[in-house]
Amino acid sequence: MIIDLPPRDFFETAAREWFRVLKESGTLAIMTPTILVQKYEDPLTIGNFIEKYEHETFGRGEYLDKDFVQVLLRNFFQKVEERKILHMTIFSASKPRFSRQQTENFQ
């Protein structure tokens, strides 16, 4: 499980590496404050307020749109899901069962 997201410029590189090291039929889970993947308007919930004002990544303006995250993960993983739990968003991505030759195409 990964908590938080890499910067946008490195996200594809990170996804490629996650795919490479994840065992066949494994599942990747990325947990991040929802405020980093979905823009909110006031009034914020208590959890989103805390994340917005205490999470330094948001303060630096490093926002990744949830659609960007899902599309990029779908480039590597067979099944991508998004779940929201309170003020956190969890993306899960499952690795398909590929033959060795198909897997080498992603590396």
Backbone torsions as a table, in degrees:
resi	resn	phi	psi	omega
1	MET	NA	139.1	178.8
2	ILE	-113.3	135.1	176.4
3	ILE	-110.1	125.5	-177.9
4	ASP	86.8	175.6	-175.7
5	LEU	-123.5	147.0	174.4
6	PRO	-71.5	161.6	176.0
7	PRO	-58.0	152.6	-176.6
8	ARG	-52.0	-42.4	-177.5
9	ASP	-63.2	-23.9	-176.3
10	PHE	-109.2	1.1	-173.6
11	PHE	-64.4	-43.0	-179.7
12	GLU	-64.9	-41.6	177.4
13	THR	-61.3	-42.9	179.0
14	ALA	-63.9	-44.2	180.0
15	ALA	-62.2	-39.8	178.5
16	ARG	-62.4	-41.6	179.9
17	GLU	-70.2	-40.3	176.7
18	TRP	-59.4	-43.2	178.6
19	PHE	-61.9	-42.8	-177.0
20	ARG	-63.2	-43.5	-173.6
21	VAL	-88.3	-15.1	-179.4
22	LEU	-74.5	131.9	-178.7
23	LYS	-68.4	159.2	180.0
24	GLU	-54.7	135.1	-177.8
25	SER	63.3	19.8	175.9
26	GLY	-80.6	170.6	179.4
27	THR	-129.5	132.1	175.4
28	LEU	-95.6	137.6	173.9
29	ALA	-125.2	128.3	177.6
30	ILE	-119.1	122.3	179.9
31	MET	-114.0	127.5	-176.9
32	THR	-144.4	151.2	173.4
33	PRO	-59.0	133.1	-177.6
34	THR	-56.9	-32.0	-178.5
35	ILE	-60.0	-21.2	180.0
36	LEU	-85.5	-11.2	-178.7
37	VAL	-126.6	-1.4	179.4
38	GLN	-147.2	121.1	-179.0
39	LYS	-72.5	136.8	179.8
40	TYR	-114.4	156.5	171.8
41	GLU	-118.0	151.5	178.9
42	ASP	-64.9	148.6	1.8
43	PRO	-82.0	143.7	178.2
44	LEU	-91.2	154.0	171.1
45	THR	-70.1	164.7	179.5
46	ILE	-56.7	-48.1	-179.1
47	GLY	-60.7	-44.0	-179.9
48	ASN	-69.0	-34.4	175.5
49	PHE	-60.8	-47.0	179.8
50	ILE	-61.3	-46.5	-179.8
51	GLU	-63.5	-41.8	-177.3
52	LYS	-63.7	-43.0	-173.3
53	TYR	-95.8	-11.6	179.1
54	GLU	-113.1	-17.7	-176.9
55	HIS	-86.0	113.5	-172.1
56	GLU	-66.4	-27.3	179.7
57	THR	-61.9	-42.6	178.9
58	PHE	-64.2	-38.0	179.3
59	GLY	-62.1	-30.0	177.5
60	ARG	-84.1	-1.7	177.9
61	GLY	80.2	18.1	179.4
62	GLU	-88.1	86.4	-178.3
63	TYR	-108.1	132.3	175.2
64	LEU	-116.3	119.3	178.4
65	ASP	-63.4	137.4	-177.1
66	LYS	-60.8	-31.3	177.6
67	ASP	-66.5	-38.2	175.8
68	PHE	-60.0	-45.8	-179.4
69	VAL	-62.1	-46.9	-178.4
70	GLN	-63.6	-45.1	-178.8
71	VAL	-63.1	-45.0	-179.2
72	LEU	-64.6	-42.5	178.0
73	LEU	-63.8	-35.2	179.4
74	ARG	-68.1	-19.5	175.2
75	ASN	-66.5	-23.0	-176.2
76	PHE	-115.7	-36.1	-171.2
77	PHE	-109.9	149.8	-175.8
78	GLN	-72.4	-45.5	-174.7
79	LYS	-125.6	123.0	179.4
80	VAL	-123.9	128.8	179.1
81	GLU	-128.2	153.9	176.8
82	GLU	-125.6	133.9	176.3
83	ARG	-134.1	141.9	175.7
84	LYS	-108.7	130.6	176.4
85	ILE	-128.6	109.7	-174.4
86	LEU	53.8	-119.1	-178.6
87	HIS	-101.3	15.1	179.1
88	MET	-111.9	147.1	174.3
89	THR	-117.0	134.7	178.4
90	ILE	-117.0	124.8	172.7
91	PHE	-103.7	128.6	174.0
92	SER	-118.2	140.0	-178.1
93	ALA	-135.8	127.4	-178.6
94	SER	-101.7	139.6	178.3
95	LYS	-86.3	128.3	179.4
96	PRO	-73.6	165.5	174.3
97	ARG	-87.5	107.0	179.2
98	PHE	-110.8	158.4	168.9
99	SER	-75.5	165.9	180.0
100	ARG	-57.3	-41.0	-177.4
101	GLN	-65.2	-42.6	179.6
102	GLN	-64.6	-39.6	-180.0
103	THR	-64.5	-38.2	-179.3
104	GLU	-64.5	-26.5	177.9
105	ASN	-64.6	-24.9	-179.0
106	PHE	-86.9	-12.3	-175.5
107	GLN	-92.5	NA	NA
